[in-house]
């Protein structure tokens, strides 16, 4: 019998463990043990390993930052593909963060490989603009002859993380 994965999102693991403990045949399991068992069942070494693997929470964004994030999200369709190029440079940077995440980390790529990634995530027909802007915004590098491209390792800022998270959810909902 084949198994199909069923995603489970638990907002409060501690509350979940408390409820689960009430249904176990043995009542001598402590809260800490229950948290550890749940984490191990999910494939982690222990509860601390699970906590450490979670991305940092998004900091609260101010009104201007939220407007930039909304502006960036507005140029993507329901499948997380860019439909048009935004006018504002600050919004362009946020949009490029999504394409930056689509490029493989620590891998040399040819121009055709980069183009394939960009074309798969945009529908407005200007992957060359995106490729050039990734270089200009220092999200990727290319050799002088243009033969080899490489994603630059960096940590996205809070606004970029908000855009990446929202677009990841869009992309996953269409799979």
C-alpha positions as CSV (number, residue, x, y, z in Angstrom):
1,X,0.0,0.0,0.0
2,X,1.5,3.3,-1.0
3,X,1.6,6.2,1.4
4,X,0.6,9.7,0.3
5,X,2.0,12.6,2.4
6,X,-0.5,14.6,4.3
7,X,0.7,18.0,5.4
8,X,0.1,18.9,9.0
9,X,0.6,22.4,10.3
10,X,0.7,22.8,14.1
11,X,0.5,26.4,15.3
12,X,1.2,25.6,18.9
13,X,3.3,22.4,19.4
14,X,3.1,22.6,23.2
15,X,-0.7,22.7,23.2
16,X,-0.7,19.8,20.6
17,X,1.6,17.7,22.8
18,X,-0.6,18.4,25.9
19,X,-3.7,17.3,24.0
20,X,-2.0,14.2,22.6
21,X,-0.6,13.2,26.1
22,X,-4.2,13.0,27.3
23,X,-4.9,10.3,24.8
24,X,-1.8,8.1,25.4
25,X,-2.4,4.8,27.3
26,X,0.4,5.7,29.7
27,X,0.1,8.9,31.7
28,X,3.8,9.0,32.8
29,X,5.0,10.8,29.7
30,X,6.1,14.4,30.5
31,X,5.5,17.4,28.4
32,X,9.2,17.5,27.4
33,X,9.2,13.8,26.4
34,X,6.0,14.4,24.4
35,X,7.6,17.3,22.5
36,X,10.7,15.2,21.8
37,X,8.7,12.2,20.6
38,X,6.6,14.4,18.2
39,X,9.8,16.0,16.9
40,X,11.4,12.6,16.3
41,X,8.3,11.4,14.6
42,X,8.6,14.4,12.2
43,X,12.3,13.4,11.4
44,X,14.2,15.6,13.8
45,X,16.7,14.5,16.5
46,X,14.8,16.3,19.3
47,X,12.6,19.2,20.1
48,X,15.5,21.6,20.1
49,X,16.5,20.5,16.6
50,X,13.0,21.1,15.4
51,X,13.0,24.6,16.9
52,X,16.4,25.4,15.4
53,X,15.3,24.3,11.9
54,X,12.4,26.8,11.8
55,X,13.0,30.1,9.9
56,X,13.3,33.2,12.0
57,X,9.9,34.9,12.5
58,X,9.3,37.8,10.2
59,X,9.7,41.1,12.0
60,X,6.8,43.5,11.9
61,X,7.1,45.7,8.8
62,X,6.3,49.4,8.9
63,X,3.6,50.8,6.6
64,X,6.0,51.8,3.8
65,X,7.6,48.4,3.8
66,X,4.2,46.7,3.7
67,X,3.3,48.8,0.7
68,X,6.5,47.8,-1.1
69,X,5.7,44.1,-0.3
70,X,2.1,44.5,-1.6
71,X,3.4,46.2,-4.7
72,X,5.8,43.4,-5.3
73,X,3.2,40.7,-4.8
74,X,0.8,42.5,-7.2
75,X,3.0,41.9,-10.2
76,X,2.9,38.1,-9.7
77,X,0.0,35.8,-10.7
78,X,-1.6,33.1,-8.6
79,X,1.1,30.6,-9.6
80,X,3.9,33.0,-8.5
81,X,4.9,34.0,-12.0
82,X,5.8,37.6,-12.7
83,X,3.3,39.2,-15.1
84,X,4.9,42.6,-15.5
85,X,8.0,44.6,-14.5
86,X,7.3,47.1,-11.6
87,X,8.2,50.7,-12.0
88,X,9.7,51.4,-8.6
89,X,13.3,50.3,-8.0
90,X,12.5,49.3,-4.4
91,X,9.8,47.0,-5.6
92,X,11.9,45.6,-8.4
93,X,14.5,44.6,-5.8
94,X,11.9,42.7,-3.8
95,X,10.7,40.9,-7.0
96,X,14.2,39.9,-7.9
97,X,14.5,38.2,-4.5
98,X,12.0,35.6,-5.7
99,X,14.1,34.9,-8.8
100,X,17.2,34.8,-6.7
101,X,15.6,31.9,-4.6
102,X,14.9,30.0,-7.9
103,X,18.6,29.9,-8.8
104,X,20.6,27.0,-7.3
105,X,23.0,27.9,-4.5
106,X,26.7,27.4,-5.0
107,X,26.4,26.2,-8.6
108,X,27.8,27.5,-11.8
109,X,25.2,27.9,-14.5
110,X,25.3,28.7,-18.2
111,X,23.3,31.6,-19.6
112,X,20.8,29.1,-21.0
113,X,20.3,27.5,-17.6
114,X,19.7,30.9,-16.0
115,X,17.3,31.8,-18.8
116,X,15.3,28.6,-18.3
117,X,14.9,29.3,-14.6
118,X,13.8,32.9,-15.3
119,X,11.4,32.0,-18.2
120,X,9.7,29.4,-16.0
121,X,8.9,32.1,-13.4
122,X,7.8,35.0,-15.6
123,X,5.2,35.4,-18.3
124,X,5.8,39.0,-19.5
125,X,8.5,37.9,-21.9
126,X,11.7,39.7,-20.7
127,X,14.0,37.2,-19.0
128,X,17.0,39.2,-20.3
129,X,15.9,42.2,-18.2
130,X,15.6,39.9,-15.1
131,X,19.0,38.4,-15.7
132,X,20.6,41.8,-16.1
133,X,18.9,43.2,-13.0
134,X,20.0,40.2,-10.9
135,X,23.6,41.1,-11.7
136,X,23.0,44.9,-11.1
137,X,21.4,44.2,-7.7
138,X,24.3,42.0,-6.8
139,X,22.1,38.9,-6.4
140,X,24.2,37.0,-9.0
141,X,27.5,37.3,-10.8
142,X,28.7,36.4,-14.2
143,X,32.1,36.0,-15.8
144,X,33.5,38.7,-18.0
145,X,32.7,36.6,-21.1
146,X,29.1,36.0,-19.8
147,X,29.6,32.2,-20.0
148,X,29.1,31.4,-16.3
149,X,26.6,32.7,-13.8
150,X,26.4,32.1,-10.1
151,X,24.0,33.1,-7.4
152,X,25.5,35.2,-4.7
153,X,25.0,33.8,-1.2
154,X,23.3,36.4,1.0
155,X,20.6,36.7,3.6
156,X,17.4,38.2,2.4
157,X,16.1,41.2,4.4
158,X,12.7,41.2,6.1
159,X,10.9,42.6,3.2
160,X,12.4,40.1,0.8
161,X,11.6,37.3,3.2
162,X,8.0,38.4,3.3
163,X,7.8,38.4,-0.5
164,X,9.6,35.0,-0.8
165,X,7.3,33.5,1.8
166,X,4.1,34.8,0.2
167,X,5.2,33.7,-3.3
168,X,6.3,30.3,-2.0
169,X,2.8,29.7,-0.6
170,X,1.3,30.7,-3.9
171,X,3.5,28.4,-5.8
172,X,2.8,25.5,-3.4
173,X,-1.0,26.0,-3.6
174,X,-0.9,25.5,-7.4
175,X,1.1,22.3,-7.3
